Amino acid sequence: MITSFKEILVYRENLFVWVVIDIMTFAIFPFVILSTFGDRETLDGYTRQMIITYYVLIPLISSVTVSYVWDNAGHDVREGTIAQYVTKPLSYVNFLFWSESGIKILRLILILPLVLAILPFVHTYIHIPDLSAVSLVSFVVIIMFGTAIGFLTASILGAFSCWTTRADWVLQAWWIISTFAAGYVAPITLYPLWLQKSISYLPFSLMVDVPIRTLLGTITTPEIISAGTKGLVWIAVLFGINKILWHQGLKRVDVVGI
C-alpha cells in the first residue's frame, strides 16, 4: 500500500485528471437533470435536493468502488515487470487489490476536502437523510459488494493484456456500459424503462446507484436485498472468470518470455 502511494505521486498528472473528472460529474449532470423538473416538486420520488445530493456523493462513492487496475496490469505486462510479481507468494491479483487500496485512500483524501469546501455554499440545496442503523449497515455491505465488483471487472480487463495490447475497444465498451449501468448519468430509476430493464441484470448499480439510494432512503429493503443477492452471484462469477483468465494469461506471458 505504501508503494502505491509513492507510485501515484509519481503519476500525479493522472491523479489530477481523475479528481477533475470526479468534480465535473457533479458540476454538470445535476443541472441537466434539474432542468427536467419543470414545475414539479418531485421527479419519480426525488426532490431537487435529493438530486443534488446524489451527484455530490458520486465522487466520494466512486473513489472507493471504481477500480483502474486494468491500467496497472496492462503496464506490467507490456513492460515485463509482471514477472517479479508472478514468483511472489502473494498472487498478482491480490497484489493489484492491495496496491490500489492505497491509491483509493489517497483519492478519497483529495476529494473529501473539496466536497466539504463546497458544502457550506450548497447546504441549503442538499438532502440530509435521517439514517437508521439498518441503513448504515446496508450501506457498508453494499459498498463492499460494489468495491469487489469494480475491482474484479477491472482485473478481468487487465487480464486481456496477456493476449493483446490493443484492447481499447473492450475498455471503451466497458466504460460506456458501466457509466449508464452504475448510475453516473442519473439515478437509474429516472432512466427510460427499456434502459432500466436492459441493465437490470448487470451488477454495476452496486458501485454508485444502490449505495447512494440507500443513503437517501429512496430504495426499499427488498430492493436492497435483491441487489445484494445479485451482487453476490456476480462476485462469484467474476471471481471465477478472474481465476481462469489470469491462470491462462500468466502461462501465456511466460511462454513469450516476458
Number of C-alpha atoms within 10 A of each C-alpha: 16 11 11 18 17 13 14 17 13 11 10 12 10 12 17 13 11 16 18 12 13 19 19 13 17 21 13 11 16 19 12 11 17 15 9 10 14 9 7 9 10 14 17 8 10 18 17 19 17 22 24 22 23 26 27 22 16 21 26 19 19 22 24 21 21 21 24 18 24 22 14 16 25 22 16 19 22 15 11 13 13 20 17 10 15 15 10 10 8 10 12 18 22 10 16 21 17 13 19 22 18 19 25 20 15 17 21 19 13 15 19 13 11 13 15 10 10 11 14 9 9 12 12 10 14 18 16 13 12 9 12 11 8 9 18 14 12 19 19 13 14 25 22 17 26 31 23 24 27 24 25 26 24 22 28 22 23 27 26 20 21 23 14 12 13 10 14 11 9 11 15 11 11 14 12 10 14 19 16 19 27 23 24 22 19 20 22 22 17 16 14 9 10 9 14 15 11 10 17 15 14 17 23 28 27 28 30 31 24 26 28 26 18 23 21 20 16 15 16 11 14 9 12 20 13 11 20 20 13 17 23 16 12 20 21 13 12 19 18 12 16 21 14 13 18 20 12 14 17 19 13 14 18 13 9 8 9 16
